[in-house]
Structure formats: C-alpha cells, structure tokens
C-alpha cells in the first residue's frame, strides 16, 4: 500500500512538471526556467549564446 502512495505522488509531480512545460511552450517561451525567458530575442536563449542570459547585460 505504501508503494502505491509513493507512486501516486511521483506521478502527480511528473504530471505537473509536464503540464507546466507544455503550457510554457504553448505560450512561446523559448527557455523554460530562464528568468528572462519571456523577454528573449529571436535568437533565443542558449542558441549560439552562452547559457540562458539572453545577453541583457549592458557591456
């Protein structure tokens, strides 16, 4: 019985993560988890750029 509870909790967590990713991709977010993901240029975060900073610094 304990195993079923643990499996159920894990399924809920994984399902919530998949739902979150699906909703963010549907909104057009390029880099899910990037603090500036909604403000990235057309190049996108991480594409031929370093990590996920969208090069918003003032250098």
PQR file of N, CA, C, O and H, with PARSE charges and radii, in Angstrom:
ATOM      1  N   UNK A   1       0.813  -1.203   0.000 -0.4000 1.5000
ATOM      2  CA  UNK A   1       0.000   0.000   0.000 -0.0000 2.0000
ATOM      3  C   UNK A   1       0.854   1.263   0.000  0.5500 1.7000
ATOM      4  O   UNK A   1       0.531   2.249  -0.662 -0.5500 1.4000
ATOM      5  N   UNK A   2       1.951   1.213   0.756 -0.4000 1.5000
ATOM      6  CA  UNK A   2       2.847   2.375   0.801 -0.0000 2.0000
ATOM      7  C   UNK A   2       3.444   2.672  -0.571  0.5500 1.7000
ATOM      8  O   UNK A   2       3.615   3.832  -0.948 -0.5500 1.4000
ATOM      9  H   UNK A   2       2.214   0.411   1.293  0.4000 1.0000
ATOM     10  N   UNK A   3       3.757   1.616  -1.307 -0.4000 1.5000
ATOM     11  CA  UNK A   3       4.333   1.794  -2.641 -0.0000 2.0000
ATOM     12  C   UNK A   3       3.360   2.505  -3.571  0.5500 1.7000
ATOM     13  O   UNK A   3       3.774   3.335  -4.380 -0.5500 1.4000
ATOM     14  H   UNK A   3       3.618   0.674  -1.000  0.4000 1.0000
ATOM     15  N   UNK A   4       2.093   2.197  -3.467 -0.4000 1.5000
ATOM     16  CA  UNK A   4       1.089   2.843  -4.319 -0.0000 2.0000
ATOM     17  C   UNK A   4       0.982   4.333  -4.010  0.5500 1.7000
ATOM     18  O   UNK A   4       0.788   5.146  -4.914 -0.5500 1.4000
ATOM     19  H   UNK A   4       1.756   1.523  -2.809  0.4000 1.0000
ATOM     20  N   UNK A   5       1.107   4.686  -2.746 -0.4000 1.5000
ATOM     21  CA  UNK A   5       1.047   6.104  -2.364 -0.0000 2.0000
ATOM     22  C   UNK A   5       2.254   6.840  -2.934  0.5500 1.7000
ATOM     23  O   UNK A   5       2.109   7.927  -3.492 -0.5500 1.4000
ATOM     24  H   UNK A   5       1.264   4.025  -2.011  0.4000 1.0000
ATOM     25  N   UNK A   6       3.432   6.260  -2.798 -0.4000 1.5000
ATOM     26  CA  UNK A   6       4.654   6.883  -3.324 -0.0000 2.0000
ATOM     27  C   UNK A   6       4.566   7.011  -4.844  0.5500 1.7000
ATOM     28  O   UNK A   6       4.900   8.060  -5.393 -0.5500 1.4000
ATOM     29  H   UNK A   6       3.549   5.377  -2.345  0.4000 1.0000
ATOM     30  N   UNK A   7       4.128   5.972  -5.518 -0.4000 1.5000
ATOM     31  CA  UNK A   7       3.989   6.010  -6.976 -0.0000 2.0000
ATOM     32  C   UNK A   7       2.975   7.075  -7.383  0.5500 1.7000
ATOM     33  O   UNK A   7       3.195   7.798  -8.354 -0.5500 1.4000
ATOM     34  H   UNK A   7       3.857   5.119  -5.072  0.4000 1.0000
ATOM     35  N   UNK A   8       1.884   7.175  -6.660 -0.4000 1.5000
ATOM     36  CA  UNK A   8       0.874   8.196  -6.952 -0.0000 2.0000
ATOM     37  C   UNK A   8       1.424   9.604  -6.803  0.5500 1.7000
ATOM     38  O   UNK A   8       1.171  10.467  -7.642 -0.5500 1.4000
ATOM     39  H   UNK A   8       1.705   6.588  -5.871  0.4000 1.0000
ATOM     40  N   UNK A   9       2.181   9.836  -5.730 -0.4000 1.5000
ATOM     41  CA  UNK A   9       2.779  11.158  -5.507 -0.0000 2.0000
ATOM     42  C   UNK A   9       3.766  11.489  -6.626  0.5500 1.7000
ATOM     43  O   UNK A   9       3.778  12.612  -7.131 -0.5500 1.4000
ATOM     44  H   UNK A   9       2.387   9.135  -5.047  0.4000 1.0000
ATOM     45  N   UNK A  10       4.584  10.528  -7.010 -0.4000 1.5000
ATOM     46  CA  UNK A  10       5.549  10.749  -8.102 -0.0000 2.0000
ATOM     47  C   UNK A  10       4.845  11.038  -9.420  0.5500 1.7000
ATOM     48  O   UNK A  10       5.282  11.898 -10.185 -0.5500 1.4000
ATOM     49  H   UNK A  10       4.575   9.616  -6.600  0.4000 1.0000
ATOM     50  N   UNK A  11       3.761  10.326  -9.688 -0.4000 1.5000
ATOM     51  CA  UNK A  11       3.009  10.575 -10.918 -0.0000 2.0000
ATOM     52  C   UNK A  11       2.407  11.984 -10.930  0.5500 1.7000
ATOM     53  O   UNK A  11       2.380  12.637 -11.973 -0.5500 1.4000
ATOM     54  H   UNK A  11       3.406   9.627  -9.067  0.4000 1.0000
ATOM     55  N   UNK A  12       1.932  12.446  -9.792 -0.4000 1.5000
ATOM     56  CA  UNK A  12       1.379  13.804  -9.701 -0.0000 2.0000
ATOM     57  C   UNK A  12       2.474  14.833  -9.946  0.5500 1.7000
ATOM     58  O   UNK A  12       2.253  15.809 -10.664 -0.5500 1.4000
ATOM     59  H   UNK A  12       1.955  11.916  -8.945  0.4000 1.0000
ATOM     60  N   UNK A  13       3.655  14.629  -9.357 -0.4000 1.5000
ATOM     61  CA  UNK A  13       4.763  15.572  -9.545 -0.0000 2.0000
ATOM     62  C   UNK A  13       5.216  15.604 -11.002  0.5500 1.7000
ATOM     63  O   UNK A  13       5.386  16.681 -11.574 -0.5500 1.4000
ATOM     64  H   UNK A  13       3.834  13.836  -8.774  0.4000 1.0000
ATOM     65  N   UNK A  14       5.411  14.441 -11.602 -0.4000 1.5000
ATOM     66  CA  UNK A  14       5.843  14.378 -13.008 -0.0000 2.0000
ATOM     67  C   UNK A  14       4.761  14.961 -13.916  0.5500 1.7000
ATOM     68  O   UNK A  14       5.071  15.684 -14.862 -0.5500 1.4000
ATOM     69  H   UNK A  14       5.272  13.566 -11.138  0.4000 1.0000
ATOM     70  N   UNK A  15       3.507  14.654 -13.638 -0.4000 1.5000
ATOM     71  CA  UNK A  15       2.407  15.197 -14.443 -0.0000 2.0000
ATOM     72  C   UNK A  15       2.340  16.713 -14.365  0.5500 1.7000
ATOM     73  O   UNK A  15       2.103  17.381 -15.371 -0.5500 1.4000
ATOM     74  H   UNK A  15       3.255  14.067 -12.869  0.4000 1.0000
ATOM     75  N   UNK A  16       2.551  17.264 -13.160 -0.4000 1.5000
ATOM     76  CA  UNK A  16       2.545  18.722 -13.003 -0.0000 2.0000
ATOM     77  C   UNK A  16       3.702  19.364 -13.764  0.5500 1.7000
ATOM     78  O   UNK A  16       3.539  20.428 -14.361 -0.5500 1.4000
ATOM     79  H   UNK A  16       2.744  16.721 -12.343  0.4000 1.0000
ATOM     80  N   UNK A  17       4.872  18.718 -13.745 -0.4000 1.5000
ATOM     81  CA  UNK A  17       6.027  19.247 -14.476 -0.0000 2.0000
ATOM     82  C   UNK A  17       5.774  19.228 -15.982  0.5500 1.7000
ATOM     83  O   UNK A  17       6.085  20.196 -16.676 -0.5500 1.4000
ATOM     84  H   UNK A  17       5.004  17.854 -13.260  0.4000 1.0000
ATOM     85  N   UNK A  18       5.219  18.144 -16.483 -0.4000 1.5000
ATOM     86  CA  UNK A  18       4.922  18.038 -17.917 -0.0000 2.0000
ATOM     87  C   UNK A  18       3.873  19.075 -18.317  0.5500 1.7000
ATOM     88  O   UNK A  18       3.993  19.707 -19.367 -0.5500 1.4000
ATOM     89  H   UNK A  18       4.966  17.358 -15.920  0.4000 1.0000
ATOM     90  N   UNK A  19       2.860  19.250 -17.495 -0.4000 1.5000
ATOM     91  CA  UNK A  19       1.825  20.244 -17.774 -0.0000 2.0000
ATOM     92  C   UNK A  19       2.410  21.657 -17.800  0.5500 1.7000
ATOM     93  O   UNK A  19       2.052  22.460 -18.662 -0.5500 1.4000
ATOM     94  H   UNK A  19       2.763  18.737 -16.642  0.4000 1.0000
ATOM     95  N   UNK A  20       3.301  21.962 -16.867 -0.4000 1.5000
ATOM     96  CA  UNK A  20       3.944  23.278 -16.830 -0.0000 2.0000
ATOM     97  C   UNK A  20       4.769  23.524 -18.091  0.5500 1.7000
ATOM     98  O   UNK A  20       4.686  24.594 -18.694 -0.5500 1.4000
ATOM     99  H   UNK A  20       3.592  21.310 -16.167  0.4000 1.0000
ATOM    100  N   UNK A  21       5.559  22.538 -18.484 -0.4000 1.5000
ATOM    101  CA  UNK A  21       6.385  22.677 -19.694 -0.0000 2.0000
ATOM    102  C   UNK A  21       5.502  22.851 -20.918  0.5500 1.7000
ATOM    103  O   UNK A  21       5.791  23.690 -21.770 -0.5500 1.4000
ATOM    104  H   UNK A  21       5.627  21.669 -17.995  0.4000 1.0000
ATOM    105  N   UNK A  22       4.438  22.078 -21.019 -0.4000 1.5000
ATOM    106  CA  UNK A  22       3.523  22.174 -22.161 -0.0000 2.0000
ATOM    107  C   UNK A  22       2.892  23.555 -22.234  0.5500 1.7000
ATOM    108  O   UNK A  22       2.816  24.145 -23.312 -0.5500 1.4000
ATOM    109  H   UNK A  22       4.203  21.396 -20.327  0.4000 1.0000
ATOM    110  N   UNK A  23       2.433  24.083 -21.089 -0.4000 1.5000
ATOM    111  CA  UNK A  23       1.801  25.400 -21.077 -0.0000 2.0000
ATOM    112  C   UNK A  23       2.801  26.495 -21.446  0.5500 1.7000
ATOM    113  O   UNK A  23       2.450  27.419 -22.178 -0.5500 1.4000
ATOM    114  H   UNK A  23       2.495  23.605 -20.213  0.4000 1.0000
ATOM    115  N   UNK A  24       4.032  26.410 -20.955 -0.4000 1.5000
ATOM    116  CA  UNK A  24       5.039  27.411 -21.271 -0.0000 2.0000
ATOM    117  C   UNK A  24       5.414  27.368 -22.751  0.5500 1.7000
ATOM    118  O   UNK A  24       5.563  28.417 -23.378 -0.5500 1.4000
ATOM    119  H   UNK A  24       4.317  25.659 -20.360  0.4000 1.0000
ATOM    120  N   UNK A  25       5.567  26.188 -23.308 -0.4000 1.5000
ATOM    121  CA  UNK A  25       5.871  26.066 -24.737 -0.0000 2.0000
ATOM    122  C   UNK A  25       4.723  26.592 -25.586  0.5500 1.7000
ATOM    123  O   UNK A  25       4.954  27.185 -26.640 -0.5500 1.4000
ATOM    124  H   UNK A  25       5.446  25.336 -22.799  0.4000 1.0000
ATOM    125  N   UNK A  26       3.495  26.383 -25.142 -0.4000 1.5000
ATOM    126  CA  UNK A  26       2.327  26.871 -25.873 -0.0000 2.0000
ATOM    127  C   UNK A  26       2.298  28.401 -25.877  0.5500 1.7000
ATOM    128  O   UNK A  26       1.826  29.010 -26.836 -0.5500 1.4000
ATOM    129  H   UNK A  26       3.308  25.901 -24.285  0.4000 1.0000
ATOM    130  N   UNK A  27       2.807  29.026 -24.796 -0.4000 1.5000
ATOM    131  CA  UNK A  27       2.879  30.485 -24.716 -0.0000 2.0000
ATOM    132  C   UNK A  27       4.021  31.033 -25.560  0.5500 1.7000
ATOM    133  O   UNK A  27       4.070  32.235 -25.821 -0.5500 1.4000
ATOM    134  H   UNK A  27       3.191  28.531 -24.017  0.4000 1.0000
ATOM    135  N   UNK A  28       4.944  30.171 -25.993 -0.4000 1.5000
ATOM    136  CA  UNK A  28       6.048  30.601 -26.833 -0.0000 2.0000
ATOM    137  C   UNK A  28       7.337  30.858 -26.083  0.5500 1.7000
ATOM    138  O   UNK A  28       8.265  31.443 -26.642 -0.5500 1.4000
ATOM    139  H   UNK A  28       4.904  29.195 -25.781  0.4000 1.0000
ATOM    140  N   UNK A  29       7.420  30.440 -24.839 -0.4000 1.5000
ATOM    141  CA  UNK A  29       8.639  30.618 -24.062 -0.0000 2.0000
ATOM    142  C   UNK A  29       9.747  29.791 -24.681  0.5500 1.7000
ATOM    143  O   UNK A  29       9.578  28.596 -24.923 -0.5500 1.4000
ATOM    144  H   UNK A  29       6.667  29.964 -24.384  0.4000 1.0000
ATOM    145  N   UNK A  30      10.882  30.428 -24.940 -0.4000 1.5000
ATOM    146  CA  UNK A  30      11.986  29.719 -25.581 -0.0000 2.0000
ATOM    147  C   UNK A  30      12.805  28.914 -24.577  0.5500 1.7000
ATOM    148  O   UNK A  30      13.174  27.775 -24.864 -0.5500 1.4000
ATOM    149  H   UNK A  30      11.019  31.398 -24.743  0.4000 1.0000
ATOM    150  N   UNK A  31      13.089  29.468 -23.433 -0.4000 1.5000
ATOM    151  CA  UNK A  31      13.921  28.798 -22.424 -0.0000 2.0000
ATOM    152  C   UNK A  31      13.139  28.692 -21.127  0.5500 1.7000
ATOM    153  O   UNK A  31      13.083  29.652 -20.358 -0.5500 1.4000
ATOM    154  H   UNK A  31      12.789  30.393 -23.200  0.4000 1.0000
ATOM    155  N   UNK A  32      12.554  27.574 -20.884 -0.4000 1.5000
ATOM    156  CA  UNK A  32      11.793  27.393 -19.654 -0.0000 2.0000
ATOM    157  C   UNK A  32      12.788  27.308 -18.508  0.5500 1.7000
ATOM    158  O   UNK A  32      13.740  26.528 -18.553 -0.5500 1.4000
ATOM    159  H   UNK A  32      12.600  26.795 -21.510  0.4000 1.0000
ATOM    160  N   UNK A  33      12.561  28.110 -17.491 -0.4000 1.5000
ATOM    161  CA  UNK A  33      13.446  28.134 -16.340 -0.0000 2.0000
ATOM    162  C   UNK A  33      14.387  29.323 -16.364  0.5500 1.7000
ATOM    163  O   UNK A  33      14.974  29.658 -15.335 -0.5500 1.4000
ATOM    164  H   UNK A  33      11.788  28.743 -17.455  0.4000 1.0000
ATOM    165  N   UNK A  34      14.545  29.960 -17.492 -0.4000 1.5000
ATOM    166  CA  UNK A  34      15.381  31.157 -17.597 -0.0000 2.0000
ATOM    167  C   UNK A  34      14.595  32.327 -17.021  0.5500 1.7000
ATOM    168  O   UNK A  34      13.438  32.523 -17.393 -0.5500 1.4000
ATOM    169  H   UNK A  34      14.068  29.688 -18.327  0.4000 1.0000
ATOM    170  N   UNK A  35      15.193  33.116 -16.118 -0.4000 1.5000
ATOM    171  CA  UNK A  35      14.470  34.241 -15.537 -0.0000 2.0000
ATOM    172  C   UNK A  35      13.993  35.255 -16.584  0.5500 1.7000
ATOM    173  O   UNK A  35      12.991  35.937 -16.367 -0.5500 1.4000
ATOM    174  H   UNK A  35      16.133  32.957 -15.816  0.4000 1.0000
ATOM    175  N   UNK A  36      14.685  35.357 -17.692 -0.4000 1.5000
ATOM    176  CA  UNK A  36      14.333  36.311 -18.731 -0.0000 2.0000
ATOM    177  C   UNK A  36      13.725  35.614 -19.940  0.5500 1.7000
ATOM    178  O   UNK A  36      13.765  36.160 -21.043 -0.5500 1.4000
ATOM    179  H   UNK A  36      15.499  34.804 -17.868  0.4000 1.0000
ATOM    180  N   UNK A  37      13.171  34.438 -19.765 -0.4000 1.5000
ATOM    181  CA  UNK A  37      12.697  33.625 -20.885 -0.0000 2.0000
ATOM    182  C   UNK A  37      11.624  34.325 -21.705  0.5500 1.7000
ATOM    183  O   UNK A  37      11.567  34.136 -22.920 -0.5500 1.4000
ATOM    184  H   UNK A  37      13.139  33.994 -18.869  0.4000 1.0000
ATOM    185  N   UNK A  38      10.789  35.113 -21.086 -0.4000 1.5000
ATOM    186  CA  UNK A  38       9.734  35.794 -21.816 -0.0000 2.0000
ATOM    187  C   UNK A  38      10.211  37.010 -22.578  0.5500 1.7000
ATOM    188  O   UNK A  38       9.457  37.588 -23.360 -0.5500 1.4000
ATOM    189  H   UNK A  38      10.836  35.266 -20.099  0.4000 1.0000
ATOM    190  N   UNK A  39      11.467  37.408 -22.359 -0.4000 1.5000
ATOM    191  CA  UNK A  39      11.987  38.620 -22.975 -0.0000 2.0000
ATOM    192  C   UNK A  39      13.161  38.347 -23.906  0.5500 1.7000
ATOM    193  O   UNK A  39      13.892  39.272 -24.257 -0.5500 1.4000
ATOM    194  H   UNK A  39      12.080  36.938 -21.724  0.4000 1.0000
ATOM    195  N   UNK A  40      13.353  37.103 -24.308 -0.4000 1.5000
ATOM    196  CA  UNK A  40      14.490  36.749 -25.160 -0.0000 2.0000
ATOM    197  C   UNK A  40      14.292  37.271 -26.582  0.5500 1.7000
ATOM    198  O   UNK A  40      13.167  37.423 -27.058 -0.5500 1.4000
ATOM    199  H   UNK A  40      12.759  36.352 -24.022  0.4000 1.0000
ATOM    200  N   UNK A  41      15.400  37.535 -27.231 -0.4000 1.5000
ATOM    201  CA  UNK A  41      15.342  37.973 -28.620 -0.0000 2.0000
ATOM    202  C   UNK A  41      14.983  36.803 -29.514  0.5500 1.7000
ATOM    203  O   UNK A  41      14.772  35.690 -29.032 -0.5500 1.4000
ATOM    204  H   UNK A  41      16.314  37.411 -26.844  0.4000 1.0000
ATOM    205  N   UNK A  42      14.913  37.046 -30.803 -0.4000 1.5000
ATOM    206  CA  UNK A  42      14.556  35.976 -31.730 -0.0000 2.0000
ATOM    207  C   UNK A  42      15.628  34.893 -31.786  0.5500 1.7000
ATOM    208  O   UNK A  42      15.354  33.773 -32.215 -0.5500 1.4000
ATOM    209  H   UNK A  42      15.084  37.949 -31.195  0.4000 1.0000
ATOM    210  N   UNK A  43      16.856  35.219 -31.352 -0.4000 1.5000
ATOM    211  CA  UNK A  43      17.911  34.201 -31.307 -0.0000 2.0000
ATOM    212  C   UNK A  43      17.624  33.153 -30.253  0.5500 1.7000
ATOM    213  O   UNK A  43      18.078  32.014 -30.356 -0.5500 1.4000
ATOM    214  H   UNK A  43      17.079  36.129 -31.003  0.4000 1.0000
ATOM    215  N   UNK A  44      16.873  33.539 -29.244 -0.4000 1.5000
ATOM    216  CA  UNK A  44      16.541  32.603 -28.173 -0.0000 2.0000
ATOM    217  C   UNK A  44      17.676  32.452 -27.188  0.5500 1.7000
ATOM    218  O   UNK A  44      18.821  32.801 -27.477 -0.5500 1.4000
ATOM    219  H   UNK A  44      16.504  34.465 -29.160  0.4000 1.0000
ATOM    220  N   UNK A  45      17.358  31.944 -26.054 -0.4000 1.5000
ATOM    221  CA  UNK A  45      18.362  31.700 -25.019 -0.0000 2.0000
ATOM    222  C   UNK A  45      19.101  30.424 -25.343  0.5500 1.7000
ATOM    223  O   UNK A  45      18.497  29.437 -25.761 -0.5500 1.4000
ATOM    224  H   UNK A  45      16.428  31.661 -25.819  0.4000 1.0000
ATOM    225  N   UNK A  46      20.371  30.441 -25.156 -0.4000 1.5000
ATOM    226  CA  UNK A  46      21.151  29.232 -25.284 -0.0000 2.0000
ATOM    227  C   UNK A  46      21.480  28.832 -26.710  0.5500 1.7000
ATOM    228  O   UNK A  46      22.306  27.940 -26.902 -0.5500 1.4000
ATOM    229  H   UNK A  46      20.862  31.243 -24.816  0.4000 1.0000
ATOM    230  N   UNK A  47      20.883  29.438 -27.711 -0.4000 1.5000
ATOM    231  CA  UNK A  47      21.196  29.097 -29.097 -0.0000 2.0000
ATOM    232  C   UNK A  47      22.370  29.958 -29.547  0.5500 1.7000
ATOM    233  O   UNK A  47      22.223  31.160 -29.769 -0.5500 1.4000
ATOM    234  H   UNK A  47      20.211  30.163 -27.556  0.4000 1.0000
ATOM    235  N   UNK A  48      23.516  29.342 -29.676 -0.4000 1.5000
ATOM    236  CA  UNK A  48      24.738  30.009 -30.087 -0.0000 2.0000
ATOM    237  C   UNK A  48      25.084  31.163 -29.149  0.5500 1.7000
ATOM    238  O   UNK A  48      25.883  32.030 -29.503 -0.5500 1.4000
ATOM    239  H   UNK A  48      23.635  28.366 -29.496  0.4000 1.0000
ATOM    240  N   UNK A  49      24.516  31.177 -28.012 -0.4000 1.5000
ATOM    241  CA  UNK A  49      24.812  32.156 -26.974 -0.0000 2.0000
ATOM    242  C   UNK A  49      25.237  31.373 -25.746  0.5500 1.7000
ATOM    243  O   UNK A  49      25.008  30.166 -25.663 -0.5500 1.4000
ATOM    244  H   UNK A  49      23.868  30.472 -27.725  0.4000 1.0000
ATOM    245  N   UNK A  50      25.847  32.048 -24.805 -0.4000 1.5000
ATOM    246  CA  UNK A  50      26.254  31.358 -23.599 -0.0000 2.0000
ATOM    247  C   UNK A  50      25.085  31.234 -22.646  0.5500 1.7000
ATOM    248  O   UNK A  50      24.440  32.224 -22.301 -0.5500 1.4000
ATOM    249  H   UNK A  50      26.032  33.028 -24.873  0.4000 1.0000
ATOM    250  N   UNK A  51      24.822  30.028 -22.228 -0.4000 1.5000
ATOM    251  CA  UNK A  51      23.798  29.695 -21.243 -0.0000 2.0000
ATOM    252  C   UNK A  51      22.472  30.339 -21.557  0.5500 1.7000
ATOM    253  O   UNK A  51      22.012  30.298 -22.698 -0.5500 1.4000
ATOM    254  H   UNK A  51      25.347  29.223 -22.508  0.4000 1.0000
ATOM    255  N   UNK A  52      21.849  30.938 -20.551 -0.4000 1.5000
ATOM    256  CA  UNK A  52      20.492  31.423 -20.729 -0.0000 2.0000
ATOM    257  C   UNK A  52      20.369  32.844 -20.193  0.5500 1.7000
ATOM    258  O   UNK A  52      19.435  33.134 -19.445 -0.5500 1.4000
ATOM    259  H   UNK A  52      22.222  30.971 -19.624  0.4000 1.0000
ATOM    260  N   UNK A  53      21.272  33.719 -20.551 -0.4000 1.5000
ATOM    261  CA  UNK A  53      21.206  35.076 -20.026 -0.0000 2.0000
ATOM    262  C   UNK A  53      20.665  36.067 -21.042  0.5500 1.7000
ATOM    263  O   UNK A  53      20.466  37.234 -20.704 -0.5500 1.4000
ATOM    264  H   UNK A  53      22.030  33.482 -21.159  0.4000 1.0000
ATOM    265  N   UNK A  54      20.426  35.652 -22.245 -0.4000 1.5000
ATOM    266  CA  UNK A  54      19.869  36.473 -23.330 -0.0000 2.0000
ATOM    267  C   UNK A  54      20.692  37.729 -23.581  0.5500 1.7000
ATOM    268  O   UNK A  54      20.233  38.645 -24.263 -0.5500 1.4000
ATOM    269  H   UNK A  54      20.588  34.704 -22.520  0.4000 1.0000
ATOM    270  N   UNK A  55      21.858  37.776 -23.055 -0.4000 1.5000
ATOM    271  CA  UNK A  55      22.770  38.909 -23.252 -0.0000 2.0000
ATOM    272  C   UNK A  55      22.093  40.245 -22.992  0.5500 1.7000
ATOM    273  O   UNK A  55      22.129  41.147 -23.829 -0.5500 1.4000
ATOM    274  H   UNK A  55      22.230  37.032 -22.501  0.4000 1.0000
ATOM    275  N   UNK A  56      21.471  40.362 -21.817 -0.4000 1.5000
ATOM    276  CA  UNK A  56      20.796  41.592 -21.451 -0.0000 2.0000
ATOM    277  C   UNK A  56      21.693  42.515 -20.643  0.5500 1.7000
ATOM    278  O   UNK A  56      21.270  43.610 -20.273 -0.5500 1.4000
ATOM    279  H   UNK A  56      21.442  39.629 -21.137  0.4000 1.0000
ATOM    280  N   UNK A  57      22.947  42.089 -20.355 -0.4000 1.5000
ATOM    281  CA  UNK A  57      23.842  42.955 -19.600 -0.0000 2.0000
ATOM    282  C   UNK A  57      24.268  44.135 -20.461  0.5500 1.7000
ATOM    283  O   UNK A  57      24.179  44.076 -21.687 -0.5500 1.4000
ATOM    284  H   UNK A  57      23.290  41.199 -20.656  0.4000 1.0000
ATOM    285  N   UNK A  58      24.725  45.196 -19.828 -0.4000 1.5000
ATOM    286  CA  UNK A  58      24.993  46.448 -20.532 -0.0000 2.0000
ATOM    287  C   UNK A  58      26.403  46.571 -21.051  0.5500 1.7000
ATOM    288  O   UNK A  58      26.865  47.695 -21.242 -0.5500 1.4000
ATOM    289  H   UNK A  58      24.796  45.244 -18.832  0.4000 1.0000
ATOM    290  N   UNK A  59      27.132  45.469 -21.298 -0.4000 1.5000
ATOM    291  CA  UNK A  59      28.509  45.547 -21.817 -0.0000 2.0000
ATOM    292  C   UNK A  59      28.488  46.017 -23.237  0.5500 1.7000
ATOM    293  O   UNK A  59      29.542  46.151 -23.859 -0.5500 1.4000
ATOM    294  H   UNK A  59      26.757  44.555 -21.143  0.4000 1.0000
TER
END
